[in-house]
């Protein structure tokens, strides 16, 4: 079985090191140096639930409750189909859907507002098909030789569920890596439209805007990502870089500082420290010059 490094996980799922570390601290995903394909699938499901604003504590308690309800179930994320119902997690297992914390069975076509919140539960069979296709697409991204097939798979996902924001994100990134920035931007914007609370979508949109020279628009996208996820280290880093390109060094400074607080030992921490020193030195020289 193929093994995936931490770097592989971050690249394939388009998540940050701080996100992965947070999921590990919360006990949602395994702590290891390398991971299996099944681990990757588990990471994908956690990522999708977090993108829907389901809190880590709720995910963890839902997993524990599901294990108690189903004898012999070790990993509900892999052994059942997980999806969000508002801010809660529900599972479909052996033909039935249940919200395990409340111990309540759900109707597959529950009307709006009758179960947990005002979120409509999608048809379960469709969810399983979309989930399987999306997971297959993620696995295909691990090999550059199967990227064409990955693109076709994500297109199939979107044919079934046009508002599947993670599929738009992954498809956009495949196009981005091919320098097809027009197609990448289209899918990133679709992801934003599908889920306006998806910080990763704004971050990736900012990257393609930055790459194509629309720096001011990129700044706006990065700022939105940070508003949605204040501890998004990579968004602070890229925002600081963008402000630097606009020669707005004082606006860049707080984001360099925040990045260092979030990631003080990573490979880009040295660059961040150098940028802080350079900005402070430049400001000091300006102050001295004005006093003369």
C-alpha positions in Angstrom: 0.0 0.0 0.0 1.3 3.5 -0.9 2.4 5.7 2.0 2.0 9.4 2.0 4.1 11.9 3.8 2.8 14.9 5.8 3.8 17.1 2.8 1.8 14.8 0.5 -1.2 15.2 2.7 -1.0 19.0 2.8 -0.5 19.1 -1.0 -3.2 16.7 -2.0 -5.9 18.0 0.3 -4.9 21.7 0.1 -4.8 22.1 3.9 -2.2 23.9 6.0 0.2 22.3 8.6 -1.6 24.1 11.4 -4.9 22.6 10.2 -3.5 19.1 10.2 -1.8 19.6 13.6 -5.1 20.9 15.0 -7.0 17.8 13.8 -4.4 15.6 15.3 -4.5 17.4 18.7 -8.3 17.0 18.6 -7.9 13.3 18.1 -9.7 13.4 14.7 -6.9 11.9 12.6 -3.9 9.7 13.3 -0.6 11.1 14.5 2.2 9.6 12.4 5.1 10.4 10.0 3.5 8.7 7.0 -0.1 7.9 6.2 -2.1 5.3 4.2 -4.7 5.9 1.6 -7.4 5.2 4.3 -5.9 7.9 6.4 -6.1 10.2 3.5 -9.8 9.4 3.1 -10.3 10.1 6.8 -8.5 13.5 6.4 -10.7 14.3 3.5 -13.9 13.7 5.5 -12.7 15.8 8.4 -11.7 18.6 6.0 -15.2 18.6 4.4 -16.9 18.7 7.8 -14.7 21.5 9.0 -15.4 23.4 5.8 -19.1 23.3 6.8 -18.2 24.8 10.2 -18.7 21.7 12.2 -16.5 22.1 15.3 -13.8 19.6 16.1 -15.3 18.9 19.5 -18.6 18.0 17.8 -16.9 15.7 15.3 -15.0 14.0 18.1 -18.1 13.4 20.2 -20.0 12.2 17.2 -17.4 9.6 16.5 -17.4 8.4 20.1 -21.2 8.3 20.1 -21.3 6.4 16.9 -18.8 3.8 18.1 -21.0 3.2 21.2 -24.1 2.8 19.1 -22.7 0.3 16.6 -20.9 -2.6 18.2 -17.5 -3.3 16.6 -17.3 0.0 14.7 -13.8 1.3 15.1 -13.6 4.3 12.7 -17.1 5.8 11.7 -15.5 8.1 9.2 -14.4 5.1 7.1 -17.1 2.6 8.0 -20.1 4.9 7.5 -21.0 7.8 5.3 -20.6 11.0 7.3 -22.3 14.3 6.4 -23.3 17.5 8.2 -26.8 18.4 9.4 -26.4 22.0 10.3 -23.6 22.1 13.0 -23.9 18.4 13.8 -22.6 15.2 12.2 -24.9 12.5 10.9 -23.9 9.0 9.6 -25.6 6.6 7.3 -24.9 2.9 8.1 -26.7 -0.2 7.0 -29.4 1.7 5.3 -30.2 4.0 8.2 -29.2 7.6 9.0 -28.5 8.6 12.6 -27.4 11.7 14.5 -25.4 9.8 17.2 -25.1 12.5 19.9 -28.8 12.8 20.1 -29.3 9.1 19.3 -31.9 10.2 16.7 -32.6 8.4 13.5 -33.2 10.7 10.5 -35.4 10.5 7.5 -33.4 10.4 4.3 -35.5 13.3 2.7 -36.0 15.3 5.9 -37.8 18.6 5.2 -36.1 21.8 6.2 -35.9 22.5 9.9 -37.3 19.1 11.2 -34.1 17.4 12.4 -31.4 19.6 14.0 -31.4 22.9 12.1 -32.6 24.6 9.0 -30.2 22.6 6.8 -31.9 20.2 4.3 -30.5 16.7 4.2 -29.6 15.7 0.7 -30.6 12.3 -0.7 -28.2 9.8 0.9 -27.6 7.6 -2.2 -26.4 10.7 -4.0 -24.2 11.7 -1.2 -22.5 8.3 -1.2 -21.9 8.4 -4.9 -20.4 11.9 -4.7 -18.3 11.0 -1.8 -16.9 7.9 -3.5 -16.1 9.8 -6.7 -14.5 12.7 -4.8 -12.3 10.3 -2.7 -11.3 8.5 -6.0 -10.3 11.9 -7.4 -8.1 12.7 -4.4 -6.3 9.3 -4.8 -5.7 10.1 -8.5 -3.9 13.3 -7.6 -1.1 11.4 -5.9 0.4 10.4 -9.3 1.0 13.1 -12.0 0.3 10.5 -14.6 -3.3 10.2 -13.5 -4.1 13.9 -13.2 -6.1 13.8 -16.5 -8.3 11.1 -14.9 -8.5 13.1 -11.7 -9.9 16.1 -13.6 -12.5 13.9 -15.3 -13.5 12.4 -11.9 -14.0 15.8 -10.4 -16.0 16.9 -13.4 -18.2 13.8 -12.7 -18.6 15.0 -9.1 -19.7 18.4 -10.2 -22.2 16.9 -12.7 -23.8 15.2 -9.7 -23.4 18.1 -7.3 -22.6 21.4 -9.0 -22.1 23.1 -5.5 -19.5 20.6 -4.3 -17.0 23.3 -3.1 -14.0 20.9 -2.4 -14.3 19.4 -5.9 -14.2 22.9 -7.3 -11.1 23.6 -5.2 -9.2 20.5 -6.2 -10.1 20.9 -9.9 -9.1 24.5 -9.8 -5.7 23.5 -8.2 -5.1 20.9 -10.9 -5.7 23.6 -13.6 -3.6 26.1 -11.6 -0.6 23.7 -11.6 -1.0 23.5 -15.3 -0.9 27.3 -15.5 -4.4 27.3 -16.9 -5.3 30.3 -14.6 -8.6 31.1 -16.4 -10.0 27.7 -15.6 -8.5 27.7 -12.1 -10.1 31.1 -11.3 -13.4 29.9 -12.6 -13.5 26.9 -10.3 -12.2 28.9 -7.3 -15.0 31.4 -7.8 -17.5 28.6 -8.1 -16.2 27.3 -4.7 -16.7 30.7 -3.1 -20.2 30.9 -4.6 -21.1 27.4 -3.4 -19.8 28.0 0.2 -19.1 31.7 1.1 -17.7 30.5 4.4 -15.0 28.4 2.9 -11.7 30.1 3.8 -9.6 27.8 1.6 -11.6 28.9 -1.5 -10.8 32.6 -0.9 -7.1 31.7 -0.2 -6.8 29.8 -3.5 -8.7 32.6 -5.4 -6.2 35.1 -3.9 -3.3 32.9 -5.2 -4.6 32.9 -8.8 -5.4 36.6 -8.7 -1.9 37.3 -7.4 -0.4 35.1 -10.1 -2.2 37.0 -12.8 -1.2 40.4 -11.5 -4.4 41.5 -9.8 -2.7 42.2 -6.5 -5.4 44.5 -5.0 -8.1 41.9 -5.7 -5.8 39.2 -4.2 -5.4 41.3 -1.1 -9.2 41.4 -0.7 -9.5 37.6 -1.2 -6.7 36.9 1.4 -8.4 39.3 3.9 -11.6 37.4 3.5 -9.9 34.1 4.1 -8.3 35.5 7.3 -11.7 37.0 8.5 -13.2 33.5 8.2 -10.1 31.7 9.6 -8.0 34.1 11.7 -5.3 31.5 12.4 -4.8 30.6 8.7 -1.0 31.0 8.7 -0.5 30.7 4.9 -3.1 33.4 4.2 -1.3 35.8 6.5 2.0 35.0 4.7 0.6 35.5 1.2 -1.3 38.6 2.3 2.0 40.1 3.7 3.7 39.3 0.4 0.9 40.9 -1.6 1.1 44.1 0.5 4.8 44.1 -0.1 4.2 44.1 -3.9 1.9 47.0 -3.5 4.6 48.8 -1.4 2.3 48.9 1.6 4.9 47.7 4.0 3.2 48.9 7.2 0.1 46.9 6.2 2.3 43.9 5.6 4.0 44.1 9.0 1.2 42.8 11.3 0.6 39.8 9.0 4.3 38.9 9.1 4.2 39.0 12.9 1.0 36.9 13.0 2.5 34.4 10.7 5.5 34.0 13.0 3.2 33.5 16.0 1.4 30.7 14.1 4.5 29.1 12.5 7.7 30.1 14.2 9.8 27.1 13.1 8.5 26.4 9.5 10.6 26.8 6.4 9.2 30.3 5.7 9.7 31.6 9.2 13.2 32.9 8.4 11.9 34.9 5.5 9.2 36.4 7.7 11.7 37.5 10.3 13.9 39.1 7.6 10.9 41.0 6.2 9.9 42.2 9.7 13.5 43.5 10.3 13.6 45.1 6.9 10.3 47.0 7.4 11.2 48.1 10.9 14.6 49.3 9.7 13.0 51.3 6.8 10.5 52.9 9.2 13.3 53.8 11.6 15.2 55.5 8.8 12.1 57.5 7.8 11.6 58.7 11.3 15.2 59.7 11.7 15.1 61.5 8.3 11.9 63.4 9.2 13.5 64.6 12.5 16.5 66.1 10.8 
